[in-house]
């Protein structure tokens, strides 16, 4: 909520918010976004036994311009293994493995398309099966097309879940959303834990697949806590 006296966005600690007992589902457009934008949330929710799961939207093959199908398939397999390793480092070895939706990287399905609507139904079913109360996802204002698509999917799935599911934005590449009604912060991660989890994503940090995308690690490691933004304080 925005204070009527100061006009400032209200900030609550997660453990003192109405969502302190929520079961959280984290949706990441790409493997590594879960660590960069929601690593502290994953850790805090898992410690409390409230992590419903982590979903990775795309296959991650767009990070490198590889010449053949076999090389792309190896990159996809590698990124899956890296995501699982990162989630275990954040949430513990007992954490459920990520759910991979395998959308083509940087080629998001359009709302209304068969692929988009099928994914909405799958996520809504996941929310019911895992008793999800809140989703953390990249925001619709994020400059990357896959991040925008993830935001659209999360909101549609929450509306179809047949249970109350709040949706929060986390930030990876964009700025804090100007339309937020409420801001929630997690507890800080212990020193070095986010970097340790991020180091699982070697395909994005080293030249193991040749020239391609390289994570700007310092950008993602500056904050010990995660900040979650709620655009609708009531719905």
N, C-alpha and C positions, 0 to 999 in steps of 0.2 A: 504494500500500500504506500501511497505517497502522502507525506505529512501535510496537512492543510496549513500548519503554522509555518513550516520552513520550505515546503515545496520539494523536499529531498526524498529520494527513494528510500523507503524503510529497509533496513537490513536485519535479518534474524540469523542467529546460529542455527544450524540444522537441528541440533539436539534440543533446541528450545522452540522449535517451530511446530505447526500443526502436522508436519510430515516427519516428525522424529521417529515414529513407529512405522513409517511407510515401507513397503517392499518396493525396491527400486529396480527398474529395467533401464540399462544404459544402451542407447543406440548410437553406434559409431559409423560414419560414412565409410571410413577406411580403417584397416588395421593400423594402429598407432594413435588415431584420434581418441580412442578410449583412454589412453594414458595421458596424452597431452591435455585434454579438456575435462576428463572426469576421473582421473586416477585416484584423487583423494576421496571422492564420493564412493567409488568402488571399494576402496579399502575400508572406509568407515561403515558402509552398509554391510560389508562382509563380516566385519568384526562383531556387528550387532546381530548377525544372522538374518539380515534384511536385504540381501542382494538376490534379486529374482533372476538376474542373468545379464549377459552382455551380448548384443547383436551387432554383427559386422555386415553392413549393407552391400559393399562391392567386393569384387574379386581381387582388387588391388593391382591388376596387371598393367594399368596405365602409368605406373611409376617409371617404367623403362620401355624404350622402343626396341623390342626384341624381334628378331627376324623370322622366327618360325614358331609353329604351334607347340613343339616340345619345350622350347625355352620358356614360353609364356606359361605353360602348364606347370613347369618347375617353379617359376616365380609364384604362381598362385598357391601351390602346395607349401612353399616356404613361408609365405605371408600368413597362411593359416596356422602353421606351427608357431610362428613368432607371436601371433595374437594370443594363442593359448598360453604360451610361456609368460607373456606380459601379464595376462589376467591372473595367472597363478602367483606371480610375484606380488601383485597388489592384493589379491583376495585370499591367498593361501592355497595349498595343494588340493584341498577338498572342494574348491570352487568348481561349479559346472563349467564345461568347456563352452566357448562362445558358440552362438548360433550364426551360421554363415548363410546369407541370402544370395550371394553370388551374382549380383547385378554387374554388368560390364562397367568397368571403371570409367568414369567421365562420360558415360552414355546413359543418363538416367531415363527411366520410363516416364512417360507423361501421365498426369492424372487422367483417369478415365480409360487408359489403355488396359489391355488384359493383364500385362505384367504388373502394372501398378496396383490394380484392384485385387489381384491375387495376393500380392504381398501385404496389402492392407488387411485382408482377411486372415492371413497367416499370423501377422503381428497381433491382431485382435484376439485370435485364439490363444496365442502365447500369453497374453495378458490375463485371460481367464484361467488357463491351466496353472500358471505360476502365481496367481493371486496378486497381480501387480497393482500397486496403488499410485505410483508416480513413475514417469518416464523422464529421463534426462537425454537430451538430443541437441545436436547443433541447431542454430537458429535459422529462420528463413531469410535473414539479412546477410548471412555469411556469403562471401563472394564466390565460393566454389559451388558448381551446379549440383554435385552429389550431396553437399551439406544442406543445400536448400531442399533437395528431394527428400532427404531424411527427415527434415522438419515437417514437410507436408505429410509424409507417411505416418509419423508419430501422432500427429493431430487427428488424422483420419482414423487410425487404429484405436486411439483413445475413445473416440466417439462411437466406435462399433463394439467396444469391449464388453458391453452389458454389465459394467461395474464402474464406479467412479475412479477415473484415472487422471491425475493432474499431469500437465506437461510443463517441463522446465527447459530453458535453453542453457547450454554451456558454450563457451567461446573457445574456438581454436584459432581461426585466422581473422575473424571479423572484429568489430568493435562491440561494446556493450549495447544492447538494444535500447533505443530511446523510448520505446512504448511500454517498458516494463512497469508493472504495478508493485512488484515485490522482489527483493533480492535475498538469497539464502547463501550462507557460507558454510563450508564443511570445516572440520577440524584440520589443522595442518598435518601433512604427512611428516613422518620422521625424516630427518636429514638424509638425503641420498636415495630414498625409496623410489621416487618418480624417475630419477635418472637410471636406477637399476632396472625398473620395469621397461623404460624406453630402450635400454640397451639390448632388449630382446629382439628389437626390430632391426637386425643387422642389414637386411636388404635395403633399408632406407638410410642407413648410416655409413655404409662402406661401398666400395666398388665391386662387390661380389657378383653383381649382374651387369657390370660394365657401366658406361655413362648413363645417368638417369637422375631422378629426383633425389635430393639430399635434404634430410631434415635439418632445420635450423634448431639445434638442440637447446641453445640458450634461451630462445624464445619460449619454448615449452616448459622450461625448468625454473622460470623466475618466481612463480607463485607456489608456495607450499600448500595452500588451500585451493579449493575450487569454488567458484561463484556461480550460482544457478539463478536464472532470471525467470520470473513468472509474469507472463503478459496479461493473464486474467487472474486476478486475485481471488475470484469466487467460483469460476467454472472449472 
